[in-house]
Amino acid sequence: MKEMQFSAVMMMTLMALALLTLLPAKVREDRVANRSRWLMTGGLLLIAVQFLIQYISGMRSSDLQHALTVNLVFFIPSAALMSLNILNLERLGRVRRIEWTIGIVTWLVSLALVACKALVAASVVYGMMQVYYSWLHLREVPRLELALADYYDTDDDGLLWWIKITIVILALITMMVPLIIFSEGWLMACFALFIFVGIFYMWFCFVRYVITGAANHVREAEQSIEQDEHASTVTDEALQKVEKAVKQWTAAGGHLHSGTTKPMAAQAMQLPQYLLSAWIKNQGYSSYSKWITTLRVEEAKRTLHAHPEWSNEAVADHCGISRSHFQRVFAEITGVTPMQYQKG
């Protein structure tokens, strides 16, 4: 047990120090990413302090009730900071005052319950806080997925998978925090290992998200959809103009260039982006990526007939579809695989 507590202290401290000292300047200069960096650092240090207190005092072996008290006192604000870190990224820094207040109030109420030795009630309050934050996350993720789909020409919601998994991890840790105190032997070791691995996963994915440019990709998509929402009403005459521009662009094969975002397509057509967005919606497509993928699959169907000797990889490259997604995307739209389509 002592070794596990010491390992936790070292692990959380080193991850916090890495966030403070090793991230590139572009992350520290980014207001949103920098705030999230500090929120995660605070959460990690609180967990480190919690384990350090238990390591020095040895209270687990002498007083389980005090150990659970220390656990709740530090894990509640840590979980709030971790959740706010994700929410800050999802909202581009627009975290509302009520969402900060919920974490503070939960912590104060839990402290009062702990002082009254109502540890079960304090655990319930902690759980309610995490349910609230999880609910907020589950509302934000679909919005981000839609923004990505309406900006990029491929399915980029993989950028958000770590956020989805983090929501689950935080919820599970909330349930396991009381259990890790009362459990013994291998069961307690399994709980502790899950918490360590889960927190490391959150930390690793956050670091990768902010330094690889994934955060900027999501931000560009969000800002793009906000511009479309503030656009003026589109007339039938304007839609007809877009129709003509789209036909000219597709006739020239503009839609077959992989990596073409919606702003790039609109610029190539010499159209305002909001007009192209309105036209796509008017055609019955839920997003830009759905529309351009459908066009590419239509080209793939023609290519499969015209060049039966071509491999799927060659067809995918010609049509601007990712090789790894070609069969899946083709089957989703046509209902059959490329091979079945050729045979049929």
N, C-alpha and C positions, 0 to 999 in steps of 0.2 A: 504493500500500500504506500509506504513512504517513497519508494522508488517511483511509483506511478505519479504521485503528487509532485515530486521534484521534476520529473520529466515534463509534466504539464506546465509547471512554472517556466521552465527553460523554453519550451516550445512556443508558448504564447508570447513570452518576452521577445524572443528572436523574431517572430513574425511581426510584432509591433515595431520593433526597431527597423526591420526591413522596410516597412511602410513609411517610416519617418525619414530614413536616410538613403535608401537605394532606388526609389522610383525616379524616373527621369524628370527633368525640369518641366517638360510639357505637361506632365500630370499635376505638378505643384502649381503651375500657372493657370490651370483650368479651374475655374471657380467651383464647378459642380464636382469634378473628380477629386479636387483637393478637400472639399468638405466631406465627401464620402470616405476619403482616406483617413481623416481625423476621427470620424465616427467609428470606423472599424478599429482603428488603433485604440480608441477608448474602450471599446467592447473587449478587445483582446487583453488589455492591461487589467481590466476589472476581473476577468477570469483568472489571470495570473496571480493577482493579489489574493483572490479567494483560495486558490490552491496553496499559496505561500503561507497564509494564516493557518490552514489546516496542517500543513507540513511542519511548521514550527511548533504549534501548540499540541499536535498529536491528539486533537479532540475527537477524532473519529473513533479511536479505541477507548476513549474515556467518557465521552458524552455525545451520543448520537443526536440528541435534540439540539444542542448548541451547534453541532456540525451542520444540521439541516438549516438552522437559522442563518448561519454564515453563508451557506449555499444560496438561499433565497435572496438575502440582502445584496449579494453581488451578481447573481445570475439574472435577476430581473432587469436592472439597468443595462447590463451587458446585452441581453436579448433585445431590449428596446433600441439600443444604439445600432446593433446589427441590422435590425429591421428598418430603421430610419436610413441607414446607409444605402440599402437597396432602393427604398422609396425615393430617396434623393436622386439616385441615378435614373429611375423610371420617370420622375417628374421634371428632370432637368433643373433640379434645385428648388422647385416650387413645392416645398413641404409646408403644409398649412400649420398654423399655430396649434390647432386642436390636436394634431397628430404628434406634436412634441409634448403637448400637455398630458396626453393619455399616458405616456411612459412615466412622466414625473409623478402624476397622481397615483398610478398603479404602484409605484415604488413607495410613496409615502403611506398609502393605505396598507400595503403589505408590511411596512415597518411597524405600523400601529398594531396590526394583527399579530405580528411576531412578538411585540412587547406584551401582548395579552396571552401569549402562548397558544394562539389559534393558528398553528402552522398549516393545518389542512386548508383552512379558509384562505390563508395567504397564498397557498399553492393554487387554489381555484382562481383567485384574482389574477395571479400570474398567467394562468392558462387563458383567461378571458382576454387579457391584453394581447397575447399572441394570436388568438383567434381574430381579434380586431385587425391586427397588422396583416395577417394572412389574407383576410378578406380584401383589404386595400390592394395588396399585391395581385390577387386574382382578378381584380377589376382593371388593373393597369396593364397586365401582360397582353390580353387580347387587343387592347388599343395599340400597343407597340407592334404587335404582329401585323395588324392591319396597316400601320404606317410603313413598315418595311415592305410589305407586299405591294403597296401603292407607290413605292419609290424605286425599288430595284427590279431588275428584269428576271430574277430568279428567287426561289424560296429561301430567304435569309433568316427565317425565324430560329435557325440553329444558334444564332447569336444570343438568344434569350434562354436557351436550355438551362444554363447554369443558374439563372434567376429562378426558374421553376423548381429546380432541384433544391436550391437554397431555401425556398419557402417550405418545402417538405422537411428538410433537415432541421430548420428552426422549430417547426411544430413538434417533431419527434424529440428533439432535445428538451423542449418544454415538458413533455410527458416523462422524460427519463431523469430529469434533474432530481426529483424526490426519490426515485427508485435507486439511483446510484448511491444514495446515503444508506438506505436500509438493506441493500443487497449485500451478499457476501460471496467470496470465492470467485468462481469462474463467471457467474452471472454478472457480478459487479464489474469484472474485468471486461466483459463483452460490452456492457453499457459505456464504460469509460473509453474503450477503444473506438466505439461508434462516435462518441462526442469528439474525440481527438481527430479522427479521420474527417468527420463532417466539418469541423471548424477549419481544418487545413484545406479541405476542398473549397470552402467558401472563400478563404483567403487567396488561394492560388488562382481561382477563376476570376476574382475581382482584379487581381494584379494583371492577369492576362487581358482582361476586358479593357482596362484603362490604358495599357501600354501598346496594344496591337492596333489600335484605331477602331476597334469594334464599337466603343462608346460613341465615337464621332459618326460612325455609320448610322447608328440608331438616332443620334441627334439630328443629322441631316434629314432623315426620313420624317421625324416628328415636325421639324420646322417646315418642311415641304407641305405636309398635310395641313398645318396651321395656315399657311399662305392660301391654300385652296379654299379653306373654310371662310376666309375673309374676302374672297373674290365676289365680284358683283354678279347679278343675275345674267345668265347667258341666253341670248336670243336664238331663234331658229336660223336666222341669217348667219350668225357666227358659227353655229354648228355645221352648216353647209360649207362654210369656208374651211373648217377643220377637216371635214370629210374629203375635200379636194386635196388638201395638204397631206393627209394620211395616205391617200391613194398614190400620190406622187412619191412619197417617202418609201412606201413598201415596194412600189414598182422598181425603185432603185436599189432595193435590198437593204435598206437602212435597218430594218428590224432583225436582220440576221447577224448583227455584230454583238457578240457576247459582251456583257458588262454595260450595256446601254441603259442608263437610268432615265427616269421620266423627264427630268430637266434637260438631259442631253437630247432626248428624242424631240422634245418641244423646241429646243433651240435649232435642231437640224431642220425642223419643219417651219421655222421662223414664226412660231406661235407662242403666245403667253402660256405658261404651264397650266394655269387654271382652266384655260379653254380646252386643252387636251384632256385634262381630268374630267371635265364636264362631258365631253364627247364620249369618252370611254364608259362613263356611268350611263350615258344615254343609250349606248349600244348594249347595255345589260351586263356588263362585266363588273365584278365586285372590286377589282383592283387593276392597276397597271400591269403587274406581273401575270395575272390571269389572261389579260388581253394579248400581251406580246407572246406569251407562251403558246397560246392557241394559234397565233399566226405562224409561229415556228413549227409547230406540229403539223400544220397544213403543208408547210414547205417540206417537212420530213416525209409526209405521205407521198407527195409528188416525186421526191428524190428516190424513195424506195422503189417506185415503179420505173422511173427513168434509169436508175443505176442499181439493178438488183445485185450486181457484183460488189457493191460497196459494203464495207463493214458498218456495224452500228456506230462505232467510234467515228468513222469518216462522215456518216450522215449527221451525227450530233455536232461535229465540228463545223460542218457546212451550214447547219441551221442555227448555230449560236446557242445550242443547249449543252449544258454540262454533261460530260460523258457518264459521270457517276449517276446522274439523275435521268438520263435519256429514256431508258425503258420504263421507269416508273411514271414519268411525266406523259409519255406517249400512251401508256395503258390507261392513265387516269382520264385522258381526254377522248380517246378512241374506244376504250373498252377492251382492246386487244393488244398483244405485244407486237413489236415491229415484225417479227418473224411470222406471226399469225396473220398480220395484215398483208404481207407479201404473198402468202399462200392463198389467202382468201380473194 
